[in-house]
Amino acid sequence: MTELKVGLVGSGGITGVHVPAWLALGAKVTVYSLEGAEELAGRYGLKVAPTLEELLECADIVDICTPTASHSDISLAAIRAGKDIICEKPVARTVAEGTAVLRAARAAGVQIYPGHVVRFFPEYAAAKAAIDAGRLGIPAILRFSRGGAGPLRDWFYDQEQSGGLIMDQMIHDLDQARWLAGEVTQVYAIQHPATAAGKTPRTVSAHVTLTHHSGAISHIQGVWGPATMEFRTSFDLAGDAGSLHFDSAADASVVSNLGQHNEASYLPAATGAESPYLTQIREFAAAISGGPAPRVSFDDGLVALALAEAANESLRSGQAVPFAAPQVAAAQSSTR
């Protein structure tokens, strides 16, 4: 593989796992951000680009790690410059924006992949392998939970900018449910406390129920909790031939949500295994360099976004929402 020239856009918390992954692959990383670029560059020994245009000139791959509302504009700028792209989830703020990005990428022959990193966590990859091997039989009931301290930045709680808890955090498990149980026909969601005047509460929980085409039902719970809440994720999968359970806190005899402030507990804790962010970025980089397609596509990211959008619509209406995947997501991609 030739030297990777990566242009990183953004300097927020997620860059703390993206940058080490790129450096582990020997990439040359340049960063551009409206704020924080110098500090990030100093921490990792990166170069700084003063403008987005200059970043695009020196990069072959653009890694977008900015707030959700900016994803589509930056993606379109990178596509116009002919650059391959990795974009953190969600792929855009709306399905309309995401569809425009995908169409532009296909027209330009540009590869673009979404940062749906949970597909790269070993426990979730093992669950997918078990289902594909028939060890659970036909999936019937799937339960997912994900929760931790709420993010620190105010934009996460602005519904217009982030899409709220469901679109920002629970989109991971919406993607998992579809990955493991297939296409979805109906979405129903509830949230407490409710979003009011466009603002998501700082401490909030939501539940999304998906009805799959196969008849399977997925129950997805998400929480943004108090600053002391440890990150925790779990799944329970049941089919007509078996079941599978995972709980990230299962090895702890006591789980304490008291005491120190957990500034990054919305991200999974580091382990001794290879970082799933490294696994993800290696797979994307290999695909961009002519290797096999990665396990997640922009099409998948667009469907996950559509599920989150449908869940938010269900919150507004109080009713279940019929669902069909965006048509562009079902088309054969020309970005490979």
C-alpha positions in Angstrom: 0.0 0.0 0.0 1.4 3.4 -0.9 1.6 6.2 1.7 -1.8 7.3 2.8 -2.3 11.1 2.7 -5.2 11.8 5.0 -7.0 15.1 5.5 -8.7 15.1 8.8 -11.6 17.6 9.2 -12.5 18.4 12.8 -10.7 18.2 16.2 -13.4 16.9 18.5 -13.4 13.9 20.8 -13.8 11.2 18.0 -10.5 12.3 16.5 -8.8 10.8 19.5 -9.5 7.4 18.1 -9.3 8.2 14.4 -5.8 9.8 14.5 -4.1 6.9 16.3 -5.6 4.5 13.8 -4.3 6.4 10.8 -0.9 6.8 12.4 -0.8 3.0 13.1 -1.2 2.5 9.4 1.7 4.9 8.6 -0.5 7.6 7.2 0.6 11.2 6.8 -2.2 13.2 8.5 -3.0 16.9 8.0 -5.8 18.5 10.0 -8.1 21.4 9.4 -10.7 22.6 12.0 -12.4 25.8 12.8 -11.0 25.4 16.3 -8.6 23.0 18.1 -6.4 22.1 15.1 -3.2 23.3 16.6 -3.7 21.5 19.8 -4.6 18.3 18.1 -1.7 18.6 15.7 0.7 19.2 18.6 -0.6 16.2 20.5 0.0 13.8 17.6 2.7 15.5 15.5 0.3 16.4 12.6 0.4 19.1 10.0 -2.2 21.9 10.0 -4.0 23.2 6.9 -5.3 26.8 7.3 -8.3 26.3 5.1 -10.4 23.4 3.9 -9.3 24.1 0.3 -5.7 23.7 1.2 -6.5 20.5 3.1 -8.1 19.0 0.1 -5.1 19.9 -2.1 -2.7 17.8 0.1 -5.0 14.8 0.9 -6.0 11.7 -1.0 -8.5 10.6 1.6 -10.7 13.0 3.6 -11.8 11.9 7.1 -14.8 13.9 8.3 -15.0 14.2 12.1 -17.2 17.3 12.5 -20.6 18.0 13.9 -23.4 16.2 12.0 -24.9 19.3 10.3 -21.7 19.9 8.4 -21.2 16.4 7.1 -22.9 16.8 3.7 -21.3 20.1 2.8 -17.8 18.9 3.6 -18.5 15.6 1.8 -19.7 17.4 -1.3 -16.6 19.7 -1.3 -14.3 16.6 -1.1 -16.2 14.9 -3.9 -15.8 18.0 -6.1 -12.1 17.7 -5.4 -12.1 14.1 -6.4 -11.1 12.8 -2.9 -12.2 9.5 -1.3 -14.0 9.9 1.9 -14.6 8.4 5.4 -17.4 10.2 7.2 -18.4 9.7 10.8 -22.0 8.7 11.4 -24.6 9.9 10.7 -23.6 10.3 7.1 -25.7 13.5 6.9 -28.3 15.4 9.0 -31.2 14.3 6.7 -31.9 11.5 4.2 -32.2 14.1 1.4 -28.7 15.4 2.1 -27.3 11.9 2.4 -28.9 10.9 -0.9 -27.4 14.0 -2.6 -24.0 13.0 -1.3 -24.2 9.4 -2.5 -25.4 10.4 -5.9 -22.6 12.9 -6.2 -20.0 10.3 -5.1 -21.3 7.8 -7.6 -21.3 10.4 -10.4 -17.7 11.3 -9.6 -16.4 7.8 -9.1 -15.4 8.6 -5.5 -15.5 6.0 -2.7 -17.2 7.1 0.5 -17.7 5.1 3.6 -19.5 5.7 6.9 -18.1 5.4 10.4 -20.5 2.8 11.7 -17.8 1.4 14.0 -20.0 -0.9 16.0 -19.9 -3.4 13.1 -16.2 -3.7 13.8 -16.5 -4.4 17.6 -15.6 -8.1 18.0 -18.7 -9.0 20.0 -21.1 -7.6 17.4 -19.1 -9.1 14.6 -19.3 -12.5 16.4 -23.0 -12.1 16.7 -23.3 -11.5 13.0 -21.2 -14.5 12.2 -23.3 -16.7 14.6 -26.6 -15.6 12.9 -25.1 -16.0 9.4 -24.0 -19.5 10.4 -27.5 -20.4 11.5 -26.6 -21.0 15.2 -29.5 -18.9 16.4 -31.9 -20.1 13.8 -34.3 -17.5 12.5 -33.9 -14.3 14.6 -37.1 -13.5 16.5 -36.5 -10.9 19.3 -33.5 -8.7 19.4 -32.7 -6.3 22.3 -30.0 -3.6 22.2 -29.0 -1.0 24.8 -26.4 1.7 24.8 -25.9 4.4 27.4 -23.4 6.6 29.2 -22.7 10.2 30.2 -24.2 12.7 27.8 -21.7 14.5 25.4 -20.3 17.8 26.6 -20.8 19.9 23.5 -24.0 21.9 23.3 -24.7 21.1 19.7 -25.5 17.5 20.5 -28.6 18.7 22.3 -29.8 20.9 19.5 -32.3 18.8 17.5 -31.7 20.7 14.3 -28.0 20.2 14.4 -27.7 16.6 15.7 -31.0 14.9 15.4 -30.9 14.2 19.1 -30.2 11.0 21.1 -31.7 8.7 18.4 -29.9 10.0 15.4 -26.6 10.6 17.2 -26.2 7.7 19.5 -28.9 5.1 18.9 -28.2 5.0 15.2 -25.5 2.5 16.0 -28.0 0.0 17.2 -30.5 0.8 14.5 -27.8 -0.2 12.1 -27.0 -3.3 14.1 -30.7 -4.4 14.2 -30.9 -4.2 10.4 -27.5 -5.9 10.0 -28.5 -8.8 12.1 -32.3 -9.2 11.4 -32.7 -7.7 7.9 -34.8 -4.9 6.4 -37.4 -3.0 8.4 -41.0 -2.3 7.6 -42.1 -0.2 10.7 -40.6 2.1 13.3 -42.0 3.2 16.6 -40.2 5.4 19.1 -40.8 7.0 22.5 -38.5 9.4 24.5 -38.5 10.7 28.1 -38.3 13.6 28.8 -39.5 14.8 25.4 -37.6 17.2 23.2 -39.0 20.7 23.7 -38.4 23.9 21.7 -35.9 22.0 19.6 -33.7 21.1 22.6 -33.0 17.5 23.7 -32.8 17.2 27.5 -29.3 16.7 28.9 -30.4 13.5 30.7 -32.7 11.6 28.4 -33.7 8.0 27.4 -35.4 6.7 24.3 -36.8 3.4 23.1 -37.2 2.4 19.4 -39.1 -0.7 18.2 -38.4 -2.0 14.7 -40.6 -4.5 12.9 -38.5 -6.4 10.4 -39.7 -7.8 7.1 -38.9 -11.3 8.4 -41.3 -10.7 11.3 -38.5 -10.2 13.8 -38.9 -7.5 16.4 -35.9 -5.3 17.6 -36.1 -3.3 20.8 -33.4 -0.5 21.1 -32.8 1.5 24.2 -30.5 4.6 24.4 -29.5 6.8 27.3 -27.6 10.1 27.7 -27.1 10.1 31.4 -25.4 12.2 34.1 -21.8 13.0 34.0 -20.9 10.2 36.4 -22.5 7.5 34.3 -20.2 4.8 32.9 -20.6 3.8 29.3 -22.4 0.4 28.9 -23.7 -1.5 25.9 -25.5 -4.8 25.6 -27.5 -7.1 23.3 -29.8 -10.1 23.7 -30.6 -12.0 20.5 -33.1 -14.8 20.4 -34.0 -17.1 17.5 -35.9 -20.3 17.1 -32.7 -22.4 17.7 -30.8 -20.4 20.3 -29.9 -17.1 21.9 -26.9 -14.9 22.4 -26.2 -12.4 25.1 -23.5 -9.7 25.6 -23.1 -7.1 28.3 -20.0 -4.9 28.4 -20.4 -4.6 32.2 -20.8 -8.4 32.8 -17.3 -8.8 34.3 -17.9 -6.1 36.9 -19.3 -7.2 40.3 -20.3 -3.6 41.1 -21.2 -0.9 38.6 -20.9 2.6 40.2 -22.4 5.7 38.7 -21.0 7.9 41.5 -17.8 9.8 41.9 -15.5 11.1 39.2 -16.6 13.0 36.1 -16.4 10.8 33.0 -15.6 13.2 30.2 -15.5 10.6 27.4 -17.8 7.9 28.7 -20.0 8.3 25.5 -17.2 6.3 23.9 -16.5 2.6 24.7 -13.6 2.0 27.1 -10.3 0.9 25.6 -9.3 -2.7 25.9 -6.2 -4.8 25.2 -7.6 -5.9 21.8 -7.1 -4.0 18.6 -9.1 -0.9 18.5 -12.2 -1.4 16.4 -11.6 2.1 15.0 -8.2 0.8 13.7 -9.9 -2.3 12.3 -12.5 -0.1 10.6 -10.1 2.4 9.1 -7.8 -0.3 7.9 -10.7 -2.0 6.1 -11.7 1.3 4.5 -8.1 2.2 3.5 -7.7 -1.2 1.9 -10.9 -0.8 -0.1 -9.8 2.7 -1.3 -6.5 1.1 -2.4 -8.3 -1.5 -4.5 -9.0 -4.2 -2.0 -12.4 -5.8 -1.1 -15.4 -3.8 -0.2 -15.7 -3.2 3.6 -18.4 -4.7 5.8 -20.3 -1.4 5.8 -21.2 0.8 2.9 -22.5 4.4 2.6 -25.8 2.8 1.5 -25.9 1.1 4.9 -25.2 4.5 6.6 -28.0 6.1 4.6 -30.5 3.4 5.6 -29.5 3.8 9.3 -30.1 7.6 8.9 -33.5 6.9 7.4 -34.4 4.7 10.4 -33.3 7.4 12.8 -35.3 10.0 10.8 -38.4 7.7 10.9 -37.9 7.2 14.7 -37.9 11.0 15.2 -41.0 11.3 13.0 -42.6 8.7 15.3 -41.7 10.8 18.3 -43.4 13.8 16.8 -46.6 12.0 15.7 -46.9 9.5 18.5 -47.6 6.8 15.9 -45.8 3.9 14.3 -44.2 5.0 11.0 -44.2 2.6 7.9 -40.6 2.3 6.6 -39.0 1.5 3.3 -35.2 2.0 2.7 -34.3 4.9 0.4 -34.3 3.8 -3.2 -30.8 5.1 -3.9 -29.5 2.8 -1.1 -30.8 -0.2 -3.0 -29.0 0.6 -6.2 -25.7 -0.9 -7.3 -22.9 1.4 -6.1 -20.4 2.7 -8.7 -18.0 4.0 -6.0 -16.0 0.8 -6.0 
